[in-house]
Amino acid sequence: MGLMNQIRIGMVLFPRLNQLDVAGAYEVFARIPDAQVSLVAETRAPTHCEFGLALTPDLTFEEAPPFDILLVPGGRGVNAAMESEPVLSFLRRQEPGATWVTSVCTGALVLGAAGLLRGYRATTHWLSLELLAPLGATPVRERVVVDRNRITGVGITAGIDFGLRLAAELRGEQVAQEIQLTLEYDPAPPFQAGSPRTAPPSLVESVSARRRALQEERSQIVTRAARRLGLG
């Protein structure tokens, strides 16, 4: 379905998502001319993010209209979302009519578990990048990856970069640059530790070690998802 004058954007919520995955992209999306942004979840009950912040859905999966753009965030709750039939069924129903199917951070794994990244280049948070291949995707170490109508971003803060890239696709670079300037998005991080490529190896190992149990659980879930998709 081609884009109409008004762009309908659906941002999927699930328990223990990362709020910045949603908030960064939302800040950009809300400024795109003629865009209507909706938070959509299984129920209208407040969804509690990874660290407790509550987001209130606008629509349930059953109430949602066909969206032009689908966005799936990441976070610790991805492990459960990859095996949530309501989440996966919603994505599969929406995908055929969506102009863009997108994710930030480990939301890419949820798209993959729904079978929506098979044969696509994609990226995700560096700790989970290797888990894309079992789901049929080609992992790419880039901040934002565009492959046909799939756009995926790396971890958390890339939601703004991803949003601006999509704004340019939808309304042109001038509009995207105006949004960037309005947000004063001019990153100057205090440390060169925002990527495993630039962070000290000891720091990378420390962060990896703290997340090892979560990543092992996630790997097992991906293996089960791949089998369901006939990929394992």
C-alpha positions, 0 to 999 in steps of 0.5 A, a space after each residue: 500500500 502506498 503512502 497516503 497524505 497522512 502517514 500512519 505510524 504504529 509503534 509496538 509496545 510490550 512489557 520491559 521494552 527500552 523506553 528510549 528505543 520508543 522515545 527517540 524515534 517518537 520525537 522525530 516521528 511526531 515532527 514529520 508533517 502529516 504523521 499520526 503516531 500511535 502506541 499499540 499493544 495487546 491491551 490498553 493497560 499501561 506498559 511498563 518499560 525495562 526500568 519502570 517507566 509506564 507508557 500508555 497505549 493508544 490502541 490495542 492490536 485488535 483496534 489498530 488500523 493498517 499502518 504505513 510504518 511499523 516500528 518494534 523497539 528492543 529491550 529485555 522484554 524482547 525475550 518474551 516478545 519473541 514468543 508472544 503470539 499476540 505480538 507476532 501475529 499482529 506484525 504478520 497481519 500488518 506487514 503486507 500492507 506496510 510501506 516500511 517495517 522497522 526496528 530499533 535495537 533488539 526489536 529486530 529479533 522480534 521482526 526476525 521471530 515473526 519471519 519478517 527479516 528472512 533474506 534482508 540485511 539488518 542490524 541490531 544491538 551489538 550484543 545480539 547481532 550474531 542472533 540475526 543470522 539464525 532468523 534468516 537475516 544477514 547481519 550488518 555492522 552499521 548504525 542504520 541499515 536500509 534494505 528495500 522496505 526494511 529499516 533497522 537501527 542498532 542499540 537504543 540511541 540509534 532511534 534518533 538516527 533511524 527516525 531522521 533517516 526515515 523522515 528523509 525517505 518520507 518527506 525529503 532531506 530538507 524536512 529531516 534536517 529541520 527536525 534534526 536542527 529543532 532537536 539540536 541533535 549534535 552528538 558529542 559524547 564525553 567518552 569514546 565508549 559507545 561502540 565495541 569498536 571504540 570501547 576498551 576491550 576490558 569494558 566490552 568484556 565487562 558489559 558482555 559478562 553482566 549480560 551473559 545470562 540474558 544473552 544465553 536465554 535469548 539465544 535459546 529463544 532464537 533457536 526455537 524461533 528459527 525452528 518454528 520458521 523452518 530455518 533451524 
